[in-house]
Structure formats: structure tokens, C-alpha cells
Amino acid sequence: MVRLTQMEEGAWLTPDNDSHRFFDEIYREYFPRIYHYVLYRVSNYHDADDLSNEIFVKLFTSLNRYQREKASLPVWIFTIARNTVIDYYRRNSRPVTSLEAIPDFSDSRPGPEDKAVTRELRQHLREALASLSQREREIIALKFWSEFSNREIAGFIGISESHTGVILFRAMRRLRLILKSQGVEY
């Protein structure tokens, strides 16, 4: 298996080397971070899926243009990701999140304080979810934890796709109101 440190040296750019293997390594190493970054920026799982795929297509098609002298591999990858998100907002005429809101990627491991806050937020979310109907909880779980589309969820539950979307929208609105009443900022 090729190691990323060797790949960053640029040796993989020669025609005899396997750029597909290199891309597989990049994908395994960076997909989770790219996906979470994009999800954070667009706040929509479906769009995050689409944009993450678009980013990796761009990475694959531009592997031969990577120049180690200009930027490290992670910087190059996240520059493509950032530019793709900016293009997404331009296409959709939505405001772009300010650069100050982008998390620091130098040390993405959560500290004790972050873990405590996450634990507290999860507890608030569990309580808020408990106030929803069984059907609403099931749809939310299928959508956000299992990452099924509204069409797939509709097929599982036996309702129309549009009705699935309505239930999901109303359930999410109720969750936001409940969390807001608990003083939870999200």
C-alpha cells in the first residue's frame, strides 16, 4: 500500500506509477474529513453527498496538476473542497459562511470540554426526539443516521415521497423549537 507521505513527494506523478492507487489512498484518508467539512458548510446531507463526490471527481481529474512546491497535499485538497463549496453557493445564490466560521483543521480531535458539550447536546437531542411521534422518529433516523433518501424512506414506510418530506420538515421544525426552548444553540 502506498503511504501518503511518499505520495506527497510527487513520485506518483510519473507515468509508470499507478495514479488510481494514489487516488484510492487519498479517498480513504480524506473523504471523512472532506464530507464533514462540506456538511458543516452546507448543512444539508444530500448536498454534502453530491458536493463531496464532485470534489473527488475534481481531485481525480486534476491529480497530474498537483504541485508539491506550491502547497501540501491537504492544503491542495481542501482548497479544491473550499472552492467547490463557494461555487455551490454562487450557483444557488446562498450566502457563503465566513472564513472565521471554518473550523481549525490543525487538530480536529475533540478535547474534554468539546466531549462534555457534545454529551450534553446529545442528551438534549434525545429528550427532544422522545417528544416526537414514533413515525417522525423513524423517518428522522432513516434520513440522518442511515442516510436514506426521501424516496427510499417512503418505500419503507408505505407513504408518498412528498408526504415523507412534509413529515420530515415538520418534525425538524418541532425539534428546533424544542431545542430552542431548552436553550440549546445549534
Short mmCIF file of the C-alpha atoms (twelve columns), coordinates in Angstrom:
data_MODEL
# 
_entry.id   MODEL 
# 
loop_
_atom_site.group_PDB 
_atom_site.id 
_atom_site.type_symbol 
_atom_site.label_atom_id 
_atom_site.label_alt_id 
_atom_site.label_comp_id 
_atom_site.label_asym_id 
_atom_site.label_seq_id 
_atom_site.Cartn_x 
_atom_site.Cartn_y 
_atom_site.Cartn_z 
_atom_site.pdbx_PDB_model_num 
ATOM 1   C CA . MET A 1   0.000   0.000  0.000   1 
ATOM 2   C CA . VAL A 2   1.318   3.443  -0.893  1 
ATOM 3   C CA . ARG A 3   1.766   5.803  2.043   1 
ATOM 4   C CA . LEU A 4   0.588   9.394  1.825   1 
ATOM 5   C CA . THR A 5   3.985   10.734 2.855   1 
ATOM 6   C CA . GLN A 6   5.559   9.049  -0.176  1 
ATOM 7   C CA . MET A 7   2.789   10.331 -2.395  1 
ATOM 8   C CA . GLU A 8   3.325   13.877 -1.250  1 
ATOM 9   C CA . GLU A 9   6.887   13.627 -2.515  1 
ATOM 10  C CA . GLY A 10  5.456   13.637 -6.014  1 
ATOM 11  C CA . ALA A 11  6.895   10.271 -7.051  1 
ATOM 12  C CA . TRP A 12  3.431   9.071  -8.004  1 
ATOM 13  C CA . LEU A 13  3.226   11.651 -10.774 1 
ATOM 14  C CA . THR A 14  5.460   9.662  -13.100 1 
ATOM 15  C CA . PRO A 15  3.619   7.768  -15.852 1 
ATOM 16  C CA . ASP A 16  4.846   4.379  -14.578 1 
ATOM 17  C CA . ASN A 17  3.148   4.804  -11.213 1 
ATOM 18  C CA . ASP A 18  -0.455  3.920  -10.517 1 
ATOM 19  C CA . SER A 19  -2.441  7.128  -10.001 1 
ATOM 20  C CA . HIS A 20  -5.543  5.032  -9.280  1 
ATOM 21  C CA . ARG A 21  -3.836  3.549  -6.220  1 
ATOM 22  C CA . PHE A 22  -2.836  7.024  -5.115  1 
ATOM 23  C CA . PHE A 23  -6.379  8.281  -5.559  1 
ATOM 24  C CA . ASP A 24  -7.724  5.342  -3.522  1 
ATOM 25  C CA . GLU A 25  -5.386  6.348  -0.692  1 
ATOM 26  C CA . ILE A 26  -6.472  9.985  -0.893  1 
ATOM 27  C CA . TYR A 27  -10.108 8.917  -0.859  1 
ATOM 28  C CA . ARG A 28  -9.684  6.671  2.193   1 
ATOM 29  C CA . GLU A 29  -7.664  9.260  4.063   1 
ATOM 30  C CA . TYR A 30  -9.561  12.431 3.228   1 
ATOM 31  C CA . PHE A 31  -13.174 11.525 2.401   1 
ATOM 32  C CA . PRO A 32  -14.445 11.620 6.011   1 
ATOM 33  C CA . ARG A 33  -12.821 14.990 6.648   1 
ATOM 34  C CA . ILE A 34  -13.986 16.452 3.329   1 
ATOM 35  C CA . TYR A 35  -17.512 15.159 3.865   1 
ATOM 36  C CA . HIS A 36  -17.785 16.604 7.379   1 
ATOM 37  C CA . TYR A 37  -16.316 19.906 6.226   1 
ATOM 38  C CA . VAL A 38  -18.816 20.144 3.368   1 
ATOM 39  C CA . LEU A 39  -21.699 19.064 5.615   1 
ATOM 40  C CA . TYR A 40  -20.714 21.765 8.092   1 
ATOM 41  C CA . ARG A 41  -20.649 24.376 5.336   1 
ATOM 42  C CA . VAL A 42  -23.905 23.457 3.551   1 
ATOM 43  C CA . SER A 43  -25.909 21.975 6.462   1 
ATOM 44  C CA . ASN A 44  -27.647 19.514 4.159   1 
ATOM 45  C CA . TYR A 45  -26.787 15.824 3.893   1 
ATOM 46  C CA . HIS A 46  -27.937 15.428 0.294   1 
ATOM 47  C CA . ASP A 47  -25.961 18.436 -0.918  1 
ATOM 48  C CA . ALA A 48  -22.958 17.338 1.154   1 
ATOM 49  C CA . ASP A 49  -23.048 13.924 -0.563  1 
ATOM 50  C CA . ASP A 50  -23.240 15.489 -4.008  1 
ATOM 51  C CA . LEU A 51  -20.545 18.075 -3.342  1 
ATOM 52  C CA . SER A 52  -18.174 15.540 -1.750  1 
ATOM 53  C CA . ASN A 53  -18.482 13.359 -4.838  1 
ATOM 54  C CA . GLU A 54  -17.923 16.383 -7.066  1 
ATOM 55  C CA . ILE A 55  -14.789 17.279 -5.088  1 
ATOM 56  C CA . PHE A 56  -13.311 13.813 -5.517  1 
ATOM 57  C CA . VAL A 57  -14.062 13.831 -9.243  1 
ATOM 58  C CA . LYS A 58  -12.184 17.140 -9.462  1 
ATOM 59  C CA . LEU A 59  -9.307  15.699 -7.436  1 
ATOM 60  C CA . PHE A 60  -9.065  12.649 -9.670  1 
ATOM 61  C CA . THR A 61  -9.149  14.643 -12.892 1 
ATOM 62  C CA . SER A 62  -6.541  17.112 -11.638 1 
ATOM 63  C CA . LEU A 63  -4.044  14.752 -9.993  1 
ATOM 64  C CA . ASN A 64  -1.495  15.495 -12.697 1 
ATOM 65  C CA . ARG A 65  -1.657  19.228 -11.870 1 
ATOM 66  C CA . TYR A 66  -0.781  18.912 -8.180  1 
ATOM 67  C CA . GLN A 67  2.454   20.800 -7.462  1 
ATOM 68  C CA . ARG A 68  4.037   19.957 -4.135  1 
ATOM 69  C CA . GLU A 69  6.148   23.125 -4.259  1 
ATOM 70  C CA . LYS A 70  3.045   25.319 -4.179  1 
ATOM 71  C CA . ALA A 71  1.040   23.599 -1.441  1 
ATOM 72  C CA . SER A 72  0.981   20.497 0.711   1 
ATOM 73  C CA . LEU A 73  -1.423  17.753 -0.303  1 
ATOM 74  C CA . PRO A 74  -4.002  18.523 2.436   1 
ATOM 75  C CA . VAL A 75  -3.959  22.227 1.570   1 
ATOM 76  C CA . TRP A 76  -4.439  21.450 -2.119  1 
ATOM 77  C CA . ILE A 77  -7.313  19.052 -1.381  1 
ATOM 78  C CA . PHE A 78  -9.118  21.434 0.977   1 
ATOM 79  C CA . THR A 79  -8.617  24.317 -1.441  1 
ATOM 80  C CA . ILE A 80  -10.497 22.316 -4.060  1 
ATOM 81  C CA . ALA A 81  -13.165 21.493 -1.454  1 
ATOM 82  C CA . ARG A 82  -13.494 25.104 -0.343  1 
ATOM 83  C CA . ASN A 83  -13.729 26.374 -3.925  1 
ATOM 84  C CA . THR A 84  -16.350 23.748 -4.748  1 
ATOM 85  C CA . VAL A 85  -18.474 24.881 -1.788  1 
ATOM 86  C CA . ILE A 86  -18.093 28.520 -2.844  1 
ATOM 87  C CA . ASP A 87  -19.183 27.576 -6.382  1 
ATOM 88  C CA . TYR A 88  -22.182 25.743 -4.901  1 
ATOM 89  C CA . TYR A 89  -23.277 28.903 -3.072  1 
ATOM 90  C CA . ARG A 90  -22.757 31.011 -6.173  1 
ATOM 91  C CA . ARG A 91  -24.920 28.630 -8.201  1 
ATOM 92  C CA . ASN A 92  -27.624 28.645 -5.548  1 
ATOM 93  C CA . SER A 93  -27.313 32.333 -4.590  1 
ATOM 94  C CA . ARG A 94  -26.915 31.500 -0.934  1 
ATOM 95  C CA . PRO A 95  -24.623 33.416 1.398   1 
ATOM 96  C CA . VAL A 96  -21.207 31.854 2.000   1 
ATOM 97  C CA . THR A 97  -20.194 31.120 5.581   1 
ATOM 98  C CA . SER A 98  -17.455 33.464 6.700   1 
ATOM 99  C CA . LEU A 99  -13.915 32.153 6.909   1 
ATOM 100 C CA . GLU A 100 -13.922 32.685 10.678  1 
ATOM 101 C CA . ALA A 101 -16.635 30.041 10.952  1 
ATOM 102 C CA . ILE A 102 -14.465 27.374 9.309   1 
ATOM 103 C CA . PRO A 103 -13.106 25.066 11.999  1 
ATOM 104 C CA . ASP A 104 -9.374  24.784 12.589  1 
ATOM 105 C CA . PHE A 105 -8.249  21.551 10.907  1 
ATOM 106 C CA . SER A 106 -4.808  21.526 12.520  1 
ATOM 107 C CA . ASP A 107 -6.066  19.455 15.465  1 
ATOM 108 C CA . SER A 108 -9.534  18.116 14.871  1 
ATOM 109 C CA . ARG A 109 -9.544  15.793 17.891  1 
ATOM 110 C CA . PRO A 110 -12.129 16.874 20.445  1 
ATOM 111 C CA . GLY A 111 -10.852 17.937 23.844  1 
ATOM 112 C CA . PRO A 112 -12.537 17.199 27.189  1 
ATOM 113 C CA . GLU A 113 -14.654 20.356 27.016  1 
ATOM 114 C CA . ASP A 114 -15.838 19.504 23.493  1 
ATOM 115 C CA . LYS A 115 -16.730 15.985 24.610  1 
ATOM 116 C CA . ALA A 116 -18.759 17.323 27.544  1 
ATOM 117 C CA . VAL A 117 -20.618 19.768 25.303  1 
ATOM 118 C CA . THR A 118 -21.301 17.005 22.770  1 
ATOM 119 C CA . ARG A 119 -22.586 14.707 25.511  1 
ATOM 120 C CA . GLU A 120 -24.916 17.457 26.769  1 
ATOM 121 C CA . LEU A 121 -26.168 18.233 23.251  1 
ATOM 122 C CA . ARG A 122 -26.868 14.549 22.633  1 
ATOM 123 C CA . GLN A 123 -28.901 14.384 25.838  1 
ATOM 124 C CA . HIS A 124 -30.963 17.409 24.784  1 
ATOM 125 C CA . LEU A 125 -31.463 15.861 21.351  1 
ATOM 126 C CA . ARG A 126 -32.584 12.526 22.857  1 
ATOM 127 C CA . GLU A 127 -35.128 14.346 25.022  1 
ATOM 128 C CA . ALA A 128 -36.388 16.370 22.060  1 
ATOM 129 C CA . LEU A 129 -36.645 13.263 19.869  1 
ATOM 130 C CA . ALA A 130 -38.628 11.491 22.600  1 
ATOM 131 C CA . SER A 131 -41.325 14.154 22.261  1 
ATOM 132 C CA . LEU A 132 -41.877 13.276 18.587  1 
ATOM 133 C CA . SER A 133 -44.173 10.529 17.343  1 
ATOM 134 C CA . GLN A 134 -42.781 7.095  16.541  1 
ATOM 135 C CA . ARG A 135 -43.247 7.741  12.810  1 
ATOM 136 C CA . GLU A 136 -41.380 11.066 12.999  1 
ATOM 137 C CA . ARG A 137 -38.510 9.473  14.951  1 
ATOM 138 C CA . GLU A 138 -38.310 6.634  12.443  1 
ATOM 139 C CA . ILE A 139 -38.192 8.998  9.461   1 
ATOM 140 C CA . ILE A 140 -35.512 11.143 11.110  1 
ATOM 141 C CA . ALA A 141 -33.432 8.062  11.929  1 
ATOM 142 C CA . LEU A 142 -33.716 6.719  8.387   1 
ATOM 143 C CA . LYS A 143 -32.860 10.107 6.897   1 
ATOM 144 C CA . PHE A 144 -29.988 11.262 9.086   1 
ATOM 145 C CA . TRP A 145 -28.478 8.182  10.669  1 
ATOM 146 C CA . SER A 146 -28.978 5.721  7.835   1 
ATOM 147 C CA . GLU A 147 -28.772 8.401  5.128   1 
ATOM 148 C CA . PHE A 148 -31.686 7.143  3.022   1 
ATOM 149 C CA . SER A 149 -33.389 9.419  0.511   1 
ATOM 150 C CA . ASN A 150 -36.989 10.556 0.972   1 
ATOM 151 C CA . ARG A 151 -37.982 8.216  -1.865  1 
ATOM 152 C CA . GLU A 152 -36.375 5.214  -0.126  1 
ATOM 153 C CA . ILE A 153 -37.938 6.157  3.210   1 
ATOM 154 C CA . ALA A 154 -41.354 6.478  1.565   1 
ATOM 155 C CA . GLY A 155 -40.947 2.969  0.170   1 
ATOM 156 C CA . PHE A 156 -40.012 1.544  3.585   1 
ATOM 157 C CA . ILE A 157 -42.883 3.216  5.407   1 
ATOM 158 C CA . GLY A 158 -45.508 2.947  2.683   1 
ATOM 159 C CA . ILE A 159 -46.312 6.632  2.171   1 
ATOM 160 C CA . SER A 160 -45.642 9.035  -0.693  1 
ATOM 161 C CA . GLU A 161 -42.282 10.725 -1.132  1 
ATOM 162 C CA . SER A 162 -43.843 14.179 -0.747  1 
ATOM 163 C CA . HIS A 163 -45.616 13.149 2.457   1 
ATOM 164 C CA . THR A 164 -42.291 11.858 3.777   1 
ATOM 165 C CA . GLY A 165 -40.776 15.272 3.091   1 
ATOM 166 C CA . VAL A 166 -43.648 17.053 4.849   1 
ATOM 167 C CA . ILE A 167 -43.357 14.831 7.930   1 
ATOM 168 C CA . LEU A 168 -39.591 15.321 7.978   1 
ATOM 169 C CA . PHE A 169 -39.895 19.098 7.621   1 
ATOM 170 C CA . ARG A 170 -42.463 19.385 10.412  1 
ATOM 171 C CA . ALA A 171 -40.537 17.056 12.709  1 
ATOM 172 C CA . MET A 172 -37.333 19.036 12.196  1 
ATOM 173 C CA . ARG A 173 -39.185 22.297 12.849  1 
ATOM 174 C CA . ARG A 174 -40.567 20.846 16.101  1 
ATOM 175 C CA . LEU A 175 -37.102 19.648 17.102  1 
ATOM 176 C CA . ARG A 176 -35.678 23.123 16.529  1 
ATOM 177 C CA . LEU A 177 -38.421 24.710 18.641  1 
ATOM 178 C CA . ILE A 178 -37.948 22.192 21.446  1 
ATOM 179 C CA . LEU A 179 -34.174 22.607 21.439  1 
ATOM 180 C CA . LYS A 180 -34.524 26.392 21.359  1 
ATOM 181 C CA . SER A 181 -36.891 26.263 24.350  1 
ATOM 182 C CA . GLN A 182 -34.224 24.237 26.191  1 
ATOM 183 C CA . GLY A 183 -31.693 26.967 25.448  1 
ATOM 184 C CA . VAL A 184 -29.709 24.819 23.028  1 
ATOM 185 C CA . GLU A 185 -27.840 26.732 20.341  1 
ATOM 186 C CA . TYR A 186 -27.109 24.861 17.133  1 
# 
